[in-house]
Amino acid sequence: MSAILEKRILPGMRVYYEGEAHHVKSIIGLDEVVLIKVDSQEVVCTKLSLVDIYEPLSHKHPEILNLTNDEWKLIQYRYQIIEPLVDNPNRNRQMVQDRGKENSVSTNTVYNWLKKYEHSGLLTSLLPKKRNDTGTTNFSDDIEKVISEVIQKEYLDDRQKTVAKVCEEVRRACRKKGLKAPHRNTIRNRIKMLDSKDVMKARYSNQEAAHYYRDIKGEFPHADAPLRVIQIDHTKLDIILVDDVHRIQIGRPFITLAMCIKTRLCFSVWVGFENPSSLSVGLTISQGILAKDKFLEKVGVEGKWPVWGVPTCIHADNAKEFRGEMLKMACKQHNVRIEWRPVGKPQYGAHIERLLGTFLQEIHTLPGTTSSSVAKKGSYDPEKKAALTLGEFEEWLVNYIVNVYHQREHSSLGMSPLQKLEEGIHGNETTPGVGALAKIKTENEERFKLDFMPHVERTVQNYGIVWNKIHYYHDVLRPWINAEDEKLNKYKKKFIIKYDPRDISVIYFYDPELNDYFPIPYRDISKPMMSIWELREVKKHLKQQNHHEIDEEIIFNAFERMREIEESAVEKTAKARRKRQTRSQTQTRRKSTPNANSENPPEVDLSFDVDELEPFDDIDEDF
């Protein structure tokens, strides 16, 4: 693991509250802070979750999907240079000079990058300002391909060739292809960006890499402070739930759970009937990083869940749902670090598995539990005893986490998880406190959710945007109708569109000039809400009916017919009840759809809460 760069709030540091600069006088308990306003010396007591560590920005940050491959590599390279210096309390000018000298960068440039990054906390802050006459990169895809292939073949090899030899080989390969060879420093920088553990494996052996990066005995590696290392896992729950209309059994839900290793606090939780996927991973990560006030209000639980902020790393299984490209890019943008559980190292998942076991044990006391043992179940019929809906079970689970599990003594800690968190923040007789983990910048919360959402690219036509045969329109699109791509003459410009797969009645249009998103509804707002999976099912059904020419009207007519069939089957099949339950929950989270005839651009109001977004490399954009 690289240097710890988590953001924590400590007494004496400068923070921002309601857009004004303050100094932290003291932290009270787990969720309150006393501030002193810089200008007037006024003393203010407020919630920690309302305090920002970043100065308010007057502009929006760029969309990561708009970056070219070279821009993405460039900002990662710049971050790699400043990483040891970011928020380093011991940083001095000599350290900055040395870091610049090591990487052939001027001291002023390093300071400039540090200022930009520490001002925003976002990787995209390291983008250079674009000039009108040139782009931000100098290399064609052909040159980048040569560099990548040579590094893979000549450097990541047990022959252990020097960097100088690799540079010469790149130059030779470029000459052979008639390409202009890049500077040696460019190749060195690409090599520096390689993962050090992967390099050791390739150039030496798996055994030597395993020894060098060996596990620290005793305590879980690096989990030496609250919310520093988070584990995440999922399982199917031992309980049968019922639908919220007829109270007829639906089936067993899945749970995705994240926990803090140091404090045993529950970082976040997600419950649903879908199989574990990038959906549940995105929901869980986002819910954990953002403050929980709105979530507690949504599920109807009174209590405190003072857990938020970006941990040093999230420790996850090697399953594919954790490895989507969109998820990884969004995590890098916000400095969310995901590390994979080593294969054959069961101890790395022991903490989260024990917590899941604790929850399952409590669930066995509820009506409808399937129990974990046939002998214990006896004549008990879980289907007949099932009584809780998904919403009711979620309320019970969150109440148990917040008001029972977090409050009672943990056998491994000798105190409750909340007490362990407080001890970590304030310290004890032998160990100084590390402060409270800072939250995501207030003005970035909505964009944070959007960064984790799936996307497509579409042009803007006179009639709006067409995606999957469905038309979307809002006046905010007018300036971009039939816009041409400035890089590809005669071709229409494509724009980034994001969407919530569980409700495609609204899509989110990224305006590249305003660096912001705007919700765009169906052009015909009388059409019903539909999920991406329902649309997929409709298209599959139409294909089976030999419909070759499919348009919007055919899609929605077929959708209405399928819903009628589903409603007639809801008392007969658990699958139909699960589908309606999922749709019902999505509808209750939605607010009113923006008016397509409005004269002014709508406010970006993501009506779904932090538990709505889906990160989603496994979702087809056209099918």
Summary of the structure (lengths in Angstrom):
residues: 623
radius of gyration: 26.5
end to end distance: 40.0
largest distance: 78.9
contacts: 1877
relative contact order: 0.10
helix: 40%
strand: 17%
